[in-house]
Amino acid sequence: MTQAVPIEAVLTVAAALFCIGLFGALARRNLVSILIGVELMLNAVNINLIAFWRYYEAQFITGQTFALFIITVAAAEAAVGLAMVIAVYRSWTTVNAESVDSLKG
Amino acid sequence: MELVIQLIFAAITALIIGAAMMTVLVRNIIHAALWLIASFFGVAALYLLLEAEFIAVVQVLIYVGAVSILILFAIMLTRQITNQGAQQFVARWWVGAVVAVTLFTLVMAPALITATWVLPPQQGPAGAPAVLAGPAELGRGFVSEFLLQFEIAGLLLLVALIGAIVIAFEERARRRRVLTLAEEHALRSQESGVRSQNEPPQPLVAAERTERATAGQD
């Protein structure tokens, strides 16, 4: 694997995935879609961590441990975020991010 | 052998990027969630290719198994049937596109052009193949080196669990009544019967949903 595919290729895939997720988080109006974009970005970061682990220090566990913690945090973030989306839908009856503007100056 | 690996890598890359593009571009949000699952599977396959088997299994279990089901449930609970054809993108979506493309260029240009990636030799002492850290080392690390972080992660999950329940909890008095299947069928057949006598047929589901929503608000 490390001989066949250079690390730049894996990093490019991760960067592309991150930018796609960023576009999704910035451009969509639905709150759930924004969370989907954030999940894509977290996946991209994990790909980077695993790639650096595999290519540079495959005999240590630090890279995999870091990736596992990010997966944990992502799961917690998804649970709380989607609960908040449901709570917002209940009081505003909308999931449009632009309609939830009670803090607008 | 190298060619095979490169072909597999190309296929996985196409799956990840294509599914992610469909996720952010497709209009129907349920389709977006399904494409997201495909993208998660692609990332899991990439982990397998990078020889991180445990992370790949965890990716399938947590992302494909839990997070996407959570997202699908959130879509189900917050879906507005009447608002189906609504605009899915913000008015200035091109700003997001410009930001994403600029970031990609700014990050990848120095990484590809100026930096040279010097890989350490992939072989252990005396020419033996390098030993990869596997699940056994990972588990040992969690109970020795990363014990504190492990406990904090457990605490974080507990707090997130409680927080999600508290935030999404709805008091019984305010809860909207969900019709049973028999009641829904009766309502639907009754409505269609009335409608066929009086007026031309209308989109049934939308009318019923608004009726139910107004009934629930009382």
Interface residues (C-beta under 8 A of the other chain):
Chain A: M1 T2 Q3 A4 V5 P6 I7 E8 A9 V10 L11 T12 V13 A15 A16 L17 F18 C19 I20 G21 L22 F23 G24 A25 L26 A27 R28 R29 N30 L31 V32 S33 L35 I36 G37 E39 L40 N43 N46 I47 I50 A51 W53 R54 Y55 Y56 E57 A58 Q59 F60 I61 Q64 T65 A67 L68 F69 I71 T72 V73 A74 A75 A76 E77 A78 A79 V80 L82 A83 M84 V85 I86 A87 Y89 R90 T94 V95 N96 A97 E98
Chain B: M1 E2 L3 I5 Q6 F9 T13 I16 I17 A20 M21 T23 V24 I29 A32 A33 L36 S39 F40 V43 L46 Y47 L49 L50 E51 A52 F54 I55 V58 Q59 I62 Y63 A66 V67 L70 I71 F73 A74 I75 L77 T78 Q80 A86 Q87 Q88 F89 V90 W93 V95 G96 A97 V99 A100 V101 L103 F104 V107 M108 A111 L112 W117 L119 P120 Q122 G124 A130 V131 L132 A133 E137 L138 G141 F142 E145 F146 Q149 A153 L156 L157 V159 A160 L161 G163 A164 I165 I167 A168 E170
